[in-house]
Amino acid sequence: MPGTDARESTTPISWTRGSQDRPAPLVERVPYVELRLEHPSLEADRFGDAFFPDAIPYEFRGERRVFYWRSVLPPDGPAPADWTGVCATTHGLRTLTADGTRSPPLWREGATDDGAASGTDAVHEIIVDGTVAGDSTVAAVREYSPPAIAVRSADADAVSLETRAGPLSVPAGERTTVELSSRSVRSATGDETRTVTPQLRVRYPGLRTLYHPARGTAAAVFPSFGLDLKALPNPVPVPTAAGELDDRGLAAALGIDLSERPYPERVLWQAVAYGAFDPHRETEPRLSQPRDDLLRLENPTT
């Protein structure tokens, strides 16, 4: 009988309309630079486990965009009108301004064995093999002397940096690797000392349109995929297979043609589909539409 096959079914998921009074997502066209500080001679102690990357770069309908669907910017900072660019690293996203040098986060200082956060016994988590806005492999070490790296300026033509190896300029559309001076580190779990040579990897795509949730909010933001919340059924009959969300079936049920979307944007569809309509979600998703081409999930679970 129809509807009795446990392998393919639908699950009704109710949703709540969010507030239109929430701060608008950030949509800014700015110079966008990527930095990774890697230590490939070390063995990794930890591997990332994120299901979706924080940032999805792609081109759609002539617009080169970087979509940060969940918030990674600090809750406070300069207004977008004062930005001269943004810098993405393995440890987050920071804005650049014209009033001074910016040193982006490229490593993380943890705690000592007794809970302190500084001193010679502080544990540094440094990148072995890095991915900007995604998963990276990490090594925990002590007695690490972080190299000084600063972004001086960025415009449509090039990004300029300052390192201990000297000034560096990378033209738009190019990438480069700089080998920095070697240093000694001690294992976080023993007394073994190693000499490592950090490598700074710089990629400068150039001008990009940055999409990002409003600062200081827990909301996630996505393309609308042509959806209009006024016409979205409530509850949504969510297709499932073996009890799990069928994201492609959901797109088809809602009239979304994913074949016309580039692969990175189809990843964004998976993120919003699982974030809002996963049949295992314990609370109703709260959705709003800050503008016609964007969806906002105000209580994401991913």
For each residue, the residues with C-beta under 8 A, 3 or more apart:
1: 4
2:
3: 9
4: 1
5: 8 9
6: 9 242 243
7: 241 242
8: 5 239 240 241 246
9: 3 5 6 239 240
10: 237 238 239 240
11: 237 238 240 279
12: 235 236 237 238
13: 235 236 238 277 279 281 284 285
14: 234 235 236 284
15: 232 234 235 236 276 284 285 286 287
16: 284 285 286 287
17: 229 286 287 288
18: 22 286 287 288 296 298
19: 22 288 298
20: 288 289 290
21:
22: 18 19 214 217 219 288 290 296 298
23: 214 215 216 217
24: 214 290 291
25: 211 212 213 214 221 290 294 296
26: 73 80 210 211 212 213 214 215
27: 209 210 211
28: 80 83 209 210
29: 207 208 209 210
30: 83 84 85 86 207 208 210
31: 84 85 86 96 154 155 156 159 204 206 207 208
32: 66 85 86 88 204 205 206 207 208 210
33: 85 86 87 88 151 154 159 170 202 203 204 205
34: 87 88 89 132 202 203 204 205
35: 87 88 89 104 106 132 149 151 200 201 202
36: 89 90 106 127 130 131 132 200 201
37: 89 90 106 107 126 127 130 147 149 198 199 200 201
38: 127 128 129 130 198 199 201
39: 42 126 127 128 139 196 197 198 199
40: 128 129 199
41: 194 196 197
42: 39 126 128 139 141 185 194 196
43: 128 139
44: 47 128 129 137 138 139
45: 138 139 140 188
46: 125 137 138 139 140
47: 44 135 137 138
48: 131 134 135 136 137 138
49: 135
50: 53 54 134 135
51: 302
52: 69 267 270 271 302
53: 50 56 131 133 134 135 267
54: 50 68 69 70 72 133 134
55: 66 67 68 72 88 93 132 133 134
56: 53 66 67 69 264 265 267 268
57: 64 65 66 67 205 208 264
58: 65 67 262 263 264 265
59: 62 63 64 65 262
60: 63 65 261 262 265
61:
62: 59
63: 59 60 209
64: 57 59 205 206 207 208 209
65: 57 58 59 60 208 209 210 211
66: 32 55 56 57 88 208 209 210 211
67: 55 56 57 58 211 222 223 264 268
68: 54 55 71 72 73 93 133 210 211 212 213
69: 52 54 56 211 213 220 221 222 268 271 272
70: 54 213 220 300 302
71: 68 212 213 214 215 216 217 218 219 220
72: 54 55 68 92 93 133 212
73: 26 68 77 92 93 94 95 212 215
74: 77 94 215
75: 215 216
76: 215 216
77: 73 74 95 215
78: 82 83 95 97
79: 82 83
80: 26 28 83
81:
82: 78 79 97 98 99
83: 28 30 78 79 80 86 95 96 97
84: 30 31 96 97 98 153 154 155
85: 30 31 32 33 95 96 151 154 155 159
86: 30 31 32 33 83 93 94 95 96 210
87: 33 34 35 93 94 95 96 102 104 151 154
88: 32 33 34 35 55 66 92 93 132 133
89: 34 35 36 37 92 93 94 104 105 106 132
90: 36 37 106 127 130 131 132 136
91: 104 105 106 107 108
92: 72 73 88 89 104 105
93: 55 68 72 73 86 87 88 89 133 212
94: 73 74 86 87 89 102 104 105
95: 73 77 78 83 85 86 87 102
96: 31 83 84 85 86 87 102 151 153 154
97: 78 82 83 84 100 102
98: 82 84 153
99: 82
100: 97
101: 150 151 152 162
102: 87 94 95 96 97 150 151
103: 148 149 150 151
104: 35 87 89 91 92 94 149 151
105: 89 91 92 94 108
106: 35 36 37 89 90 91 127 146 149
107: 37 91 124 125 126 127 144 146
108: 91 105 124 125
109: 117 118 122 123 124 125
110: 117 122 123 124 125 140
111: 115 116 117 122 123
112: 115 116 117 119 121 122 123
113: 121
114:
115: 111 112
116: 111 112 119 121 122
117: 109 110 111 112 122
118: 109 122
119: 112 116 122
120: 142 143
121: 112 113 116 142
122: 109 110 111 112 116 117 118 119 142
123: 109 110 111 112 140 141 142 188
124: 107 108 109 110 140 141 142 144 146 185
125: 46 107 108 109 110 138 139 140
126: 37 39 42 107 138 139 141 144 185 198
127: 36 37 38 39 90 106 107 130 136 137 138 139
128: 38 39 40 42 43 44 136 137 138 139
129: 38 40 44 136 137
130: 36 37 38 90 127 136 137 201
131: 36 48 53 90 134 135 136
132: 34 35 36 55 88 89 90 203
133: 53 54 55 68 72 88 93
134: 48 50 53 54 55 131
135: 47 48 49 50 53 131
136: 48 90 127 128 129 130 131
137: 44 46 47 48 127 128 129 130
138: 44 45 46 47 48 125 126 127 128
139: 39 42 43 44 45 46 125 126 127 128
140: 45 46 110 123 124 125 188 189
141: 42 123 124 126 144 185 186 187 188 194
142: 120 121 122 123 124 185 186 187 188
143: 120 184 185 186 193
144: 107 124 126 141 183 185
145: 183
146: 106 107 124
147: 37 163 164 180 181 183 198 200
148: 103 162 163 164
149: 35 37 103 104 106 161 162 163 200
150: 101 102 103 161 162 163
151: 33 35 85 87 96 101 102 103 104 154 159 160 161
152: 101 160 161 162 167
153: 84 96 98 159 160
154: 31 33 84 85 87 96 151 158 159 160 204
155: 31 84 85 158
156: 31 172 206 207
157: 171 172
158: 154 155 169 170 171 172 204
159: 31 33 85 151 153 154 169 170 172 202 204
160: 151 152 153 154 167 168 169
161: 149 150 151 152 167 168 169 170 202
162: 101 148 149 150 152 167 168
163: 147 148 149 150 166 167 168 178 180 200
164: 147 148 180 181
165: 168 178 179 180 181
166: 163
167: 152 160 161 162 163
168: 160 161 162 163 165 176 178 202
169: 158 159 160 161
170: 33 158 159 161 174 175 176 202 203 204
171: 157 158 174 204
172: 156 157 158 159 204 205 206 207
173: 204 205 206
174: 170 171 203 204
175: 170 201 202 203 204
176: 168 170 201 202
177: 199 200 201 202
178: 163 165 168 199 200 202
179: 165 197 198 199
180: 147 163 164 165 197 198 199 200
181: 147 164 165 197
182: 195 196 197
183: 144 145 147 195 196 198
184: 143 193 194 195 196
185: 42 124 126 141 142 143 144 193 194 195 196
186: 141 142 143 190 191 192 193 194
187: 141 142 190 191 192 193 194
188: 45 123 140 141 142
189: 140
190: 186 187
191: 186 187
192: 186 187
193: 143 184 185 186 187
194: 41 42 141 184 185 186 187
195: 182 183 184 185
196: 39 41 42 182 183 184 185
197: 39 41 179 180 181 182
198: 37 38 39 126 147 179 180 183
199: 37 38 39 40 177 178 179 180
200: 35 36 37 147 149 163 177 178 180
201: 35 36 37 38 130 175 176 177
202: 33 34 35 159 161 168 170 175 176 177 178
203: 33 34 132 170 174 175
204: 31 32 33 34 154 158 159 170 171 172 173 174 175
205: 32 33 34 57 64 172 173 208
206: 31 32 64 156 172 173
207: 29 30 31 32 64 156 172
208: 29 30 31 32 57 64 65 66 205
209: 27 28 29 63 64 65 66
210: 26 27 28 29 30 32 65 66 68 86
211: 25 26 27 65 66 67 68 69 221 294
212: 25 26 68 71 72 73 93 215 221
213: 25 26 68 69 70 71 217 219 220 221 296
214: 22 23 24 25 26 71 217 219
215: 23 26 71 73 74 75 76 77 212
216: 23 71 75 76
217: 22 23 71 213 214 298
218: 71 298 299 300
219: 22 71 213 214 296 297 298 299 300
220: 69 70 71 213 271 272 275 296 297 300 302
221: 25 69 211 212 213 290 294 295 296 297
222: 67 69 225 268 269 271 272 294 295 296 297
223: 67 265 268 293 294 295
224: 227 228 289 292 293 294 295
225: 222 251 256 261 269 272 295
226: 255 256
227: 224 231 232 254 256 295
228: 224 231 232 289 292
229: 17 232 287 288 289 295
230:
231: 227 228
232: 15 227 228 229 236 254 287
233: 236 237
234: 14 15
235: 12 13 14 15
236: 12 13 14 15 232 233 250 254 277
237: 10 11 12 233 253
238: 10 11 12 13 245 246 250 253 277 279
239: 8 9 10 245 246 249 250 253
240: 8 9 10 11 243 244 245 246 279
241: 7 8 244 246 249
242: 6 7
243: 6 240 279
244: 240 241 279
245: 238 239 240 250 273 274 277 278 279
246: 8 238 239 240 241 249 250
247: 250 251 269 270 273 274
248: 251 252 258
249: 239 241 246 252 253
250: 236 238 239 245 246 247 253 254 273 277
251: 225 247 248 254 256 257 258 269 273
252: 248 249 255 256
253: 237 238 239 249 250
254: 227 232 236 250 251
255: 226 252
256: 225 226 227 251 252 269
257: 251 260 261
258: 248 251 261 266 269
259:
260: 257
261: 60 225 257 258 265 266 269
262: 58 59 60 265 266
263: 58 266 267
264: 56 57 58 67 267 268
265: 56 58 60 223 261 262 268 269
266: 258 261 262 263 269 270
267: 52 53 56 263 264 270 271
268: 56 67 69 222 223 264 265 271 272
269: 222 225 247 251 256 258 261 265 266 272 273
270: 52 247 266 267 273 274
271: 52 69 220 222 267 268 274 275 302
272: 69 220 222 225 268 269 275 276 295 297
273: 245 247 250 251 269 270 276 277 278
274: 245 247 270 271 277 278 302
275: 220 271 272 278 285 297 300 301 302
276: 15 272 273 281 285 287 297 300
277: 13 236 238 245 250 273 274 281 285
278: 245 273 274 275 281 301
279: 11 13 238 240 243 244 245
280:
281: 13 276 277 278 285 301
282: 301
283: 299 301
284: 13 14 15 16
285: 13 15 16 275 276 277 281 297 299
286: 15 16 17 18 297 298 299
287: 15 16 17 18 229 232 276 295 296 297 298
288: 17 18 19 20 22 229 295 296 298
289: 20 224 228 229 292 294 295 296
290: 20 22 24 25 221 294 296
291: 24 294
292: 224 228 289
293: 223 224
294: 25 211 221 222 223 224 289 290 291
295: 221 222 223 224 225 227 229 272 287 288 289
296: 18 22 25 213 219 220 221 222 287 288 289 290
297: 219 220 221 222 272 275 276 285 286 287 300
298: 18 19 22 217 218 219 286 287 288
299: 218 219 283 285 286
300: 70 218 219 220 275 276 297
301: 275 278 281 282 283
302: 51 52 70 220 271 274 275
